Amino acid sequence: MKKNEQPKQEKQKESKTGRAKSRKNHELAVITYLFIGLFALMTGYFIYFDAVLSPDVINNPYNARLDAFAERNIRGNILASDGTVLAETKAASDGTETREYPYANLFAHVVGYSTRGNTGIEQLANYYLLTSSISPAEQLKNQVKDQKSQGDNVVTTLDMDLQRTAYDALGKNRGAVVVLEAQTGRVLAMVSKPDYDPGTINEKWDTLTAEDSPESGSVLYNRATQGLYAPGSTFKIVTLLEYMRENPDSYADFSFNCKGKVTEGNYTISCYNKKAHGAEDLTKAFAKSCNSAFATIGLSLDESVFKSTCEELLFNTELPSPLTYSKSSFSLKTDATPAEQMMTAIGQGETLVSPLHMALIAGTIANDGVLMKPYLLEEVRSAKGATVKTFDTEEYGSLMTADEAAALTEYMKAVVESGTGSKLKDLGFETAGKTGTAEYTSDKSKSHAWFVGFSDTGDRDIAVCVLVEERGSGSEYAVPIARQIFQEWYGNKALKDLMNGTE
């Protein structure tokens, strides 16, 4: 072997060893960074889960963690906007807990119940009600004593006086009332009848859900959010918007001579009670709710564009509803018959909508075309009264332009000033609305009564939807209910402002 061969081999061996170490270090670094990255992702996910997803996951009735929360904490209270207790849990000396509802049927569907599953706000706020935000030291002390901690309380947007007024005004009728604050989305009142006492849900469960029961489960059904009805003439708001969009330069020049009915082919549409309205412009046709005029407008509309407008107004799509709801539907094919076009334009046809949805449309018009997401939870407070979380107003988006909303407002004001909503005329402040009389069977003598509208005062304006099942015309049965709601909101508010020295 030559003298320089051994050192050369040793250098090559050292070089290979160095490269092997380098590869190992590189692999170790990759693995280290990978674990660091995974740890960061997991940490981020847990933060996101705790802040955003956990309430939804915990609210899921199939989540076993609910039992653990309930074993550790006493369910918190649900409060009206003024602090009145709407639901609370009473614990007996033997540890037995009873969920009580001091106002029984008054808030039944919107507050809901927390046995036999959760519904209403009991479901919506489940996570917060089962969470305790008292001090860790006090919670530890309770655990040592084998005692439960008090869960957090939830303050809702519900107005006590407005809820009672809506409930009493609906009386013994079947139907629903929804009241929203247009500029914020706060749900101020929500009533559905027939109703029940959530405090007796366990005792009466079999009766309420029995298939052979006269109610057949409908008492538990929240008609405000889950009920779907033909909108009748309230849908003329949508038809009018579509006509304005298709005829931006000429819609104000509309004229029609109403003879009490209109015939296309072998199909005839009649006005309510076959009343002939005579010569009309668009304002009068809308204010008098002229079926003949709007059926004729329906024949002129582009079916596909009409459908697009309806879907922009959230038909055939999801609603931003915090409560369980039914999706509204609009169906008008491009090859629709004249009869289908005419019926759809006046809110009969196959269109179905919920009272909540109609209230959202009214609120959008009142808010310059912008829909605010409806919400029911104002804030979460600990059992000691400390604020844990607040809920802010949130825009859903623009469903129409401000100019379109302003034009619709004027047409809806005419309904009150000189049309079918004239029972609201002398309130002392401006309101806008649309009545509806929706046939729901082949027997045209049977119909649901509708009113949808809003106040136009510039001061915490409210959107109101009233549906009275199987009663008749909206002007006769729904408008008087809306009137009491408007009077309560502004009369009571003015009194409170005066007492607080803000006027």
Order of alpha helices (4+ residues) and beta strands (2+ residues): alpha-alpha-alpha-beta-beta-beta-beta-alpha-alpha-alpha-alpha-beta-beta-alpha-beta-beta-alpha-alpha-alpha-beta-beta-beta-beta-alpha-alpha-alpha-alpha-alpha-beta-beta-beta-beta-alpha-beta-beta-beta-alpha-alpha
